[in-house]
Amino acid sequence: MNRDRGVRAGAMRPSAGGAAALCFFMLCACSADDASVTVERFHRMSREEIARTLRDIHDTTPHLEGRIMRVSERFLDTPYRRGPLGEGPSGEFDTDPLINFQAADCTTLVEQVMALSLEPDLDRAGQLLQKIRYKGGKISYLDRNHFPETDWIPNNISTGFLKDITRLVGGGQTRIATKVIDKTAWYAAKTEGDLAGFEKALPKERRRRLARMRELGARFQTQRAELPYVPVDVLPQVLDRVPNGTIANLVREDAPDKPLMVSHQVFLILKGRAWYVRHAALAREVEDVPLADYFRKYASYKWRLLGVNLNSVVPVRGF
């Protein structure tokens, strides 16, 4: 989903042909918190401190790329927890909070960084976050952008928060991945363990809510998803075209036993002359990993990584 500004072993460097782009990226990086200085993390701060820090980041960092760098840096070391955000205390199936600085998974990290980088006021950033997380901004489990391929990416592009830059980066080497997404089957496979906040409810109540979730999920129809991606072996050749703070959605091959094809969401971060993956690492914490090291590990995975779909965050006004 840290702190070394220099070029580390195994970190990919932009190509020599990308000198102009490199200069631009370095200018953006200069507005970020200096990596040699340890900055206070959001998960150790009070809400009032977070609000002041967010306002300061916006006041001193005019470029969105720089704000994404600085805001996401404040999430480093945040403990990983799957599904730390929900629909709040009135949620029908998930009562986890609407915003959470104490834990993150890959998608909620990306969502919260987006909202906080776009909006300097913490309360308004929380409102913006719900427009990023839910189709039409309607806070409900069924309207949450659960599937990156059919919900999260296309819905955030249509609302103007994201731009797909995959083809701009990959050019003629861009490929297309497809998969049939069966939401009904996904809902049908839900168990009581997928209900959040009802651990103390009576068994009858948990069974009722689970039955209701499955019933509502049966209304969805299958969808054929298509995503452009830059092949993982091509990515090192085109890094000079990648804006700092780009969101990378990891696209896997179509597997019958997998409900989706995007398995992870990360930020691509340029620090000095080295590229890193900033992400919420499963069962660990939010961390920075040299980009080459990060993608090298997938070579041995049975579920093959095809490449990355790339999105840039778009400045918004009057959301």
Stockholm file with secondary structure:
# STOCKHOLM 1.0

chainA/1-319         MNRDRGVRAGAMRPSAGGAAALCFFMLCACSADDASVTVERFHRMSREEIARTLRDIHDTTPHLEGRIMRVSERFLDTPYRRGPLGEGPSGEFDTDPLINFQAADCTTLVEQVMALSLEPDLDRAGQLLQKIRYKGGKISYLDRNHFPETDWIPNNISTGFLKDITRLVGGGQTRIATKVIDKTAWYAAKTEGDLAGFEKALPKERRRRLARMRELGARFQTQRAELPYVPVDVLPQVLDRVPNGTIANLVREDAPDKPLMVSHQVFLILKGRAWYVRHAALAREVEDVPLADYFRKYASYKWRLLGVNLNSVVPVRGF
#=GR chainA/1-319 SS CCCCCSCCTTCCCCCGGGHHHHHHHHHHHHTSCCTTSCCCCGGGSCHHHHHHHHHHHHHHCCSHHHHHHHHHHTTTTCBBCSSCCCSCTTCSSBCSCSSCSSCBCHHHHHHHHHHHHHCSSHHHHHHHHHHHHBGGGCCSGGGBCCCIIIIIHHHHHHTTSEEECHHHHHGGGCEEEEEEECHHHHHHTCCGGGCBSCTTSCHHHHHHHHHHHHHHHTTCCCEEEEEEEEETTTGGGSGGGSCTTEEEEEEECCCTTCSCSEEEEEEEEEETTEEEEEEECTTSBEEEEEHHHHHHGGGGCSSCEEEEEEEEECCCSCC
#=GC SS_cons         CCCCCSCCTTCCCCCGGGHHHHHHHHHHHHTSCCTTSCCCCGGGSCHHHHHHHHHHHHHHCCSHHHHHHHHHHTTTTCBBCSSCCCSCTTCSSBCSCSSCSSCBCHHHHHHHHHHHHHCSSHHHHHHHHHHHHBGGGCCSGGGBCCCIIIIIHHHHHHTTSEEECHHHHHGGGCEEEEEEECHHHHHHTCCGGGCBSCTTSCHHHHHHHHHHHHHHHTTCCCEEEEEEEEETTTGGGSGGGSCTTEEEEEEECCCTTCSCSEEEEEEEEEETTEEEEEEECTTSBEEEEEHHHHHHGGGGCSSCEEEEEEEEECCCSCC
//
